[in-house]
């Protein structure tokens, strides 16, 4: 049979009245003995009437505590992976991308990809009250300061370690200074439009334009030089970032069901293999690395019905700015770059015969 032990108030008041005539040591001994016989532990002394005791505080379980405010979750940084592992994964994904020619640019406009820097459409940050541009600045810059009253959204200053050039840039927000750091679409919107994005829904295109996987804070002039080029016509001047750059492009193109041109595919594959990646079985070597057997002296070369190997775009890896040059329009078309508009990489007045600003029409 279970016993119940009296708590402080119910024990202390009768006990004090009952043992007032007994000597204090004797009263205390008898009280302890009674508690032992009943199987109870001695209770704490009763509080004085002038300071009534309060119920003991109960600690709330951990799950009931108020949640901490979480910082925006950054996009995965593939550059932290070993380069050979990154390259092998990218090569496997590249092998799944369709290889097609560049579609016409007809119908393209920036508006086809939704509102600029929308809040709430990207998968990483959701609707956090901050536009995507500032989300990326806070992700990619260090030592940032933010404008008061914007819920830590608007970035006023910070330091960018630019992946495209390797330079360190001090960003200061302002009409004359903000352009020093720009947010680049790693896969340019125009390039995406000509390689499958025309078939995406408006919502998918808006997501594409605001997807953190496809966005990088970079050096402004380098971003302008890149324009809407693909990997066949522009690569970052910072050679150590090139494999990470094309791996990001491949990841994004796979996520949005886009394709690559043959020249683009071959440049990507060659870079990634040079970075230690392993080409999966069934994916041919880049055209520039293919060799044919040399016939024995005096043996006529066999005729082949296969088309000649297309010339590769003249990406100058030694060039300080990563610019691209074409000897003629044949090379530009083979690279999938034609037509080339004035201001785009590879444009040259010698390729623009009628001087209308569009080369290799």
C-alpha positions as CSV (number, residue, x, y, z in Angstrom):
1,X,0.0,0.0,0.0
2,X,1.5,3.4,-1.0
3,X,2.0,6.2,1.5
4,X,1.7,9.9,1.0
5,X,4.2,12.2,2.7
6,X,2.9,15.5,4.0
7,X,4.5,18.6,2.5
8,X,5.9,21.5,4.5
9,X,2.8,23.5,5.6
10,X,0.7,20.4,6.7
11,X,3.5,19.0,8.8
12,X,5.0,22.1,10.3
13,X,2.0,23.8,11.8
14,X,0.7,20.8,13.9
15,X,4.3,19.8,14.8
16,X,5.2,23.2,16.1
17,X,2.1,23.3,18.4
18,X,2.5,19.7,19.6
19,X,6.2,19.9,20.7
20,X,6.3,23.4,22.1
21,X,6.6,22.0,25.7
22,X,9.5,19.6,24.9
23,X,13.1,20.5,24.9
24,X,14.2,21.5,21.3
25,X,16.7,18.6,20.9
26,X,14.2,16.0,22.0
27,X,11.5,17.4,19.8
28,X,13.8,17.3,16.8
29,X,14.8,13.8,17.4
30,X,11.3,12.5,17.8
31,X,10.2,14.3,14.6
32,X,13.0,12.8,12.6
33,X,12.3,9.3,14.0
34,X,8.6,9.6,13.1
35,X,9.6,10.5,9.5
36,X,12.0,7.6,9.2
37,X,9.3,5.1,10.5
38,X,6.9,6.4,7.8
39,X,9.5,6.0,5.0
40,X,9.6,9.8,4.2
41,X,12.6,12.1,3.9
42,X,12.8,15.1,6.2
43,X,11.2,18.1,4.7
44,X,12.7,21.5,4.3
45,X,12.0,23.8,7.3
46,X,8.7,25.7,6.9
47,X,9.0,29.3,5.8
48,X,8.2,32.0,8.3
49,X,4.7,33.5,8.1
50,X,6.1,36.8,7.0
51,X,7.6,35.2,3.9
52,X,5.3,32.5,2.5
53,X,7.0,29.9,0.4
54,X,6.3,29.9,-3.4
55,X,6.0,26.7,-5.5
56,X,9.3,25.6,-7.0
57,X,10.1,26.9,-10.5
58,X,9.6,24.3,-13.2
59,X,12.0,24.4,-16.1
60,X,10.2,24.5,-19.5
61,X,11.2,21.7,-21.8
62,X,13.8,22.6,-24.5
63,X,11.2,22.2,-27.3
64,X,9.0,24.9,-25.6
65,X,11.7,27.6,-25.7
66,X,11.3,30.4,-28.2
67,X,13.1,29.5,-31.4
68,X,16.2,31.5,-32.3
69,X,16.1,33.7,-35.3
70,X,18.0,31.8,-38.0
71,X,20.3,33.6,-40.5
72,X,19.5,33.1,-44.2
73,X,20.7,29.7,-45.4
74,X,23.5,30.1,-47.9
75,X,23.5,28.3,-51.2
76,X,25.8,25.3,-51.2
77,X,29.4,26.3,-51.9
78,X,30.7,23.7,-54.3
79,X,34.2,25.3,-54.1
80,X,34.7,23.7,-50.7
81,X,34.7,20.2,-52.3
82,X,37.9,18.6,-53.6
83,X,38.4,19.8,-57.1
84,X,38.7,16.3,-58.6
85,X,35.5,15.2,-56.9
86,X,33.6,18.3,-57.9
87,X,34.8,17.8,-61.5
88,X,33.9,14.2,-61.7
89,X,30.4,14.9,-60.4
90,X,30.0,17.8,-62.9
91,X,31.2,15.6,-65.8
92,X,28.6,13.0,-64.9
93,X,25.9,15.6,-65.0
94,X,27.3,17.1,-68.2
95,X,26.9,13.8,-69.9
96,X,23.1,13.9,-69.2
97,X,22.7,17.4,-70.9
98,X,21.4,17.4,-74.5
99,X,23.8,18.8,-77.0
100,X,22.0,21.1,-79.5
101,X,22.6,24.2,-81.5
102,X,21.7,27.6,-80.1
103,X,18.1,28.6,-80.8
104,X,17.2,32.1,-82.2
105,X,17.1,34.9,-79.7
106,X,13.7,35.9,-81.0
107,X,11.2,37.0,-78.3
108,X,13.8,37.4,-75.6
109,X,13.6,40.2,-73.1
110,X,14.5,40.5,-69.4
111,X,10.8,40.7,-68.6
112,X,10.4,37.1,-69.7
113,X,12.2,36.1,-66.4
114,X,9.8,37.9,-64.1
115,X,10.3,40.9,-61.7
116,X,13.9,41.8,-61.0
117,X,15.2,40.5,-57.7
118,X,11.9,39.3,-56.4
119,X,11.4,38.3,-52.8
120,X,10.0,35.0,-52.0
121,X,10.5,33.0,-55.2
122,X,13.9,31.4,-54.5
123,X,14.3,28.1,-52.8
124,X,16.9,29.1,-50.3
125,X,15.6,32.3,-48.7
126,X,11.8,32.2,-49.3
127,X,9.8,35.3,-48.5
128,X,12.1,36.9,-45.9
129,X,11.3,40.5,-46.6
130,X,14.5,41.0,-48.5
131,X,15.1,41.1,-52.2
132,X,17.3,38.5,-53.9
133,X,20.1,41.0,-54.7
134,X,20.6,41.9,-51.0
135,X,20.3,38.2,-50.0
136,X,23.3,37.4,-52.3
137,X,25.3,40.4,-51.1
138,X,24.9,39.3,-47.5
139,X,25.8,35.7,-48.5
140,X,28.9,36.5,-50.6
141,X,30.4,39.6,-48.9
142,X,32.2,39.6,-45.5
143,X,32.3,42.3,-42.9
144,X,29.0,43.7,-44.0
145,X,27.1,46.6,-42.5
146,X,23.4,47.0,-43.1
147,X,21.0,49.9,-43.2
148,X,19.1,50.4,-40.0
149,X,15.3,49.8,-40.1
150,X,15.5,47.3,-43.0
151,X,15.5,44.2,-40.8
152,X,19.2,43.6,-41.7
153,X,18.4,43.5,-45.4
154,X,20.0,46.4,-47.3
155,X,23.7,46.0,-47.4
156,X,25.6,49.3,-47.1
157,X,29.2,48.0,-47.3
158,X,31.3,44.9,-47.2
159,X,34.3,43.1,-48.6
160,X,34.1,40.9,-51.7
161,X,36.8,38.3,-52.5
162,X,35.8,38.1,-56.2
163,X,35.9,34.6,-57.6
164,X,36.1,35.8,-61.3
165,X,39.2,37.9,-60.9
166,X,40.7,37.0,-57.6
167,X,40.7,40.6,-56.5
168,X,39.5,41.9,-53.1
169,X,36.9,44.7,-53.6
170,X,35.5,47.0,-51.0
171,X,31.8,47.5,-51.7
172,X,30.1,50.7,-50.7
173,X,26.5,51.3,-51.6
174,X,25.8,54.4,-53.6
175,X,24.8,55.6,-57.0
176,X,28.5,56.0,-58.0
177,X,29.9,53.0,-56.2
178,X,27.4,50.1,-56.2
179,X,28.3,49.0,-59.7
180,X,31.8,47.9,-58.5
181,X,30.1,44.7,-57.3
182,X,27.3,43.2,-59.4
183,X,25.2,40.1,-59.1
184,X,25.9,37.8,-62.1
185,X,23.7,35.1,-63.5
186,X,26.2,32.3,-63.8
187,X,24.1,31.0,-66.7
188,X,23.1,34.2,-68.4
189,X,19.3,34.8,-69.0
190,X,19.8,35.3,-72.7
191,X,21.9,32.1,-73.0
192,X,19.2,30.2,-71.1
193,X,16.5,31.6,-73.4
194,X,18.4,30.2,-76.5
195,X,18.9,26.8,-74.9
196,X,15.6,25.7,-73.5
197,X,14.2,28.4,-71.3
198,X,11.6,29.4,-73.9
199,X,9.8,26.2,-73.0
200,X,9.8,26.9,-69.3
201,X,6.8,28.4,-67.6
202,X,6.9,32.0,-66.4
203,X,7.2,30.8,-62.8
204,X,10.1,28.5,-63.7
205,X,11.9,31.4,-65.5
206,X,11.3,33.7,-62.5
207,X,12.8,31.0,-60.2
208,X,15.7,30.6,-62.5
209,X,16.5,34.3,-62.4
210,X,16.4,34.3,-58.6
211,X,17.9,30.9,-57.8
212,X,21.0,31.4,-55.5
213,X,22.7,28.5,-57.3
214,X,22.8,30.7,-60.4
215,X,23.8,34.0,-58.7
216,X,27.2,35.3,-57.6
217,X,28.4,38.7,-56.4
218,X,31.3,39.5,-58.6
219,X,33.6,42.3,-60.0
220,X,31.4,44.7,-62.0
221,X,33.7,45.0,-65.0
222,X,34.2,41.3,-65.2
223,X,30.4,40.8,-65.2
224,X,30.1,43.3,-68.0
225,X,32.8,41.5,-70.0
226,X,31.0,38.2,-69.5
227,X,27.6,39.6,-70.7
228,X,25.5,36.7,-71.9
229,X,28.3,34.4,-73.0
230,X,28.6,30.7,-72.3
231,X,31.7,28.7,-71.4
232,X,32.7,28.4,-75.0
233,X,33.0,32.2,-75.4
234,X,34.0,33.5,-71.9
235,X,35.8,32.1,-68.9
236,X,36.8,33.8,-65.6
237,X,40.3,35.4,-65.8
238,X,40.9,33.7,-62.5
239,X,42.0,30.3,-63.7
240,X,41.7,28.6,-60.4
241,X,37.9,29.3,-60.4
242,X,37.2,28.0,-63.9
243,X,36.3,24.5,-63.0
244,X,34.0,25.6,-60.2
245,X,32.4,28.1,-62.6
246,X,31.5,25.5,-65.3
247,X,30.4,23.1,-62.6
248,X,27.9,25.7,-61.4
249,X,26.7,26.2,-65.0
250,X,26.2,22.5,-65.5
251,X,24.3,22.2,-62.2
252,X,22.0,25.0,-63.1
253,X,21.4,23.8,-66.7
254,X,20.5,20.3,-65.4
255,X,18.1,21.7,-62.8
256,X,16.2,23.7,-65.4
257,X,16.4,21.2,-68.3
258,X,18.6,23.4,-70.5
259,X,21.0,22.2,-73.1
260,X,24.6,23.0,-74.2
261,X,26.1,23.6,-77.6
262,X,28.8,21.2,-78.8
263,X,31.5,23.8,-78.4
264,X,30.3,24.6,-74.9
265,X,30.2,20.9,-74.0
266,X,33.7,20.3,-75.2
267,X,35.2,23.3,-73.3
268,X,33.5,22.3,-70.1
269,X,34.6,18.7,-70.5
270,X,38.2,19.6,-71.2
271,X,38.4,22.0,-68.2
272,X,36.9,19.5,-65.8
273,X,39.2,16.6,-67.0
274,X,42.2,18.9,-66.6
275,X,41.0,19.5,-63.0
276,X,41.1,15.8,-62.2
277,X,37.6,14.8,-63.2
278,X,36.8,11.4,-64.8
279,X,34.8,11.3,-68.0
280,X,32.0,8.8,-67.6
281,X,31.8,5.9,-70.0
282,X,30.0,6.7,-73.2
283,X,30.7,10.5,-73.2
284,X,33.2,11.2,-76.0
285,X,36.4,13.1,-75.5
286,X,36.4,16.8,-76.5
287,X,36.8,17.3,-80.2
288,X,40.0,19.3,-79.7
289,X,41.5,16.2,-78.0
290,X,40.4,13.6,-80.5
291,X,43.2,12.2,-82.7
292,X,43.1,10.1,-85.8
293,X,45.5,7.3,-86.7
294,X,48.1,8.2,-89.2
295,X,48.1,6.0,-92.3
296,X,51.3,4.2,-93.2
297,X,53.6,5.9,-95.7
298,X,52.3,5.4,-99.3
299,X,48.8,4.4,-98.1
300,X,46.0,6.7,-99.3
301,X,43.9,8.2,-96.6
302,X,40.4,6.6,-96.5
303,X,37.5,8.8,-97.4
304,X,35.2,9.6,-94.5
305,X,31.6,10.6,-94.6
306,X,31.9,12.2,-91.2
307,X,32.0,16.0,-91.2
308,X,35.3,17.7,-90.4
309,X,36.0,18.6,-86.9
310,X,34.6,22.0,-86.2
311,X,37.2,24.7,-85.2
312,X,37.2,25.5,-81.5
313,X,36.6,29.0,-80.1
314,X,39.8,30.8,-79.5
315,X,39.4,31.1,-75.7
316,X,42.8,32.6,-74.8
317,X,43.7,31.1,-71.4
318,X,46.7,33.4,-71.1
319,X,44.7,36.5,-71.7
320,X,44.4,38.7,-68.6
321,X,40.8,39.4,-69.2
322,X,39.6,36.0,-70.4
323,X,38.3,37.6,-73.7
324,X,37.4,35.6,-76.8
325,X,38.5,36.3,-80.3
326,X,37.4,34.7,-83.6
327,X,39.4,34.6,-86.8
328,X,36.3,34.6,-88.9
329,X,32.5,34.0,-88.7
330,X,33.0,30.3,-89.4
331,X,34.7,29.9,-86.1
332,X,32.1,32.1,-84.4
333,X,29.3,29.9,-85.8
334,X,31.0,26.7,-84.9
335,X,31.3,27.9,-81.3
336,X,27.5,28.6,-81.3
337,X,28.3,32.3,-80.7
338,X,26.7,33.8,-83.8
339,X,25.2,36.3,-84.2
340,X,27.5,38.5,-82.0
341,X,26.2,41.9,-81.0
342,X,28.4,44.9,-80.5
343,X,29.7,44.9,-76.9
344,X,29.5,41.1,-76.6
345,X,32.7,39.0,-76.2
346,X,34.1,38.0,-79.6
347,X,32.6,41.0,-81.5
348,X,34.9,42.6,-83.9
349,X,34.2,45.2,-86.6
350,X,36.0,43.0,-89.1
351,X,33.2,40.4,-88.6
352,X,30.5,43.0,-89.0
353,X,30.6,43.6,-92.7
354,X,27.6,46.0,-92.9
355,X,28.5,47.8,-89.8
356,X,25.0,47.4,-88.2
357,X,26.4,46.3,-84.9
358,X,25.7,42.6,-85.5
359,X,28.6,40.4,-86.5
360,X,28.2,37.0,-88.3
361,X,24.5,37.4,-88.9
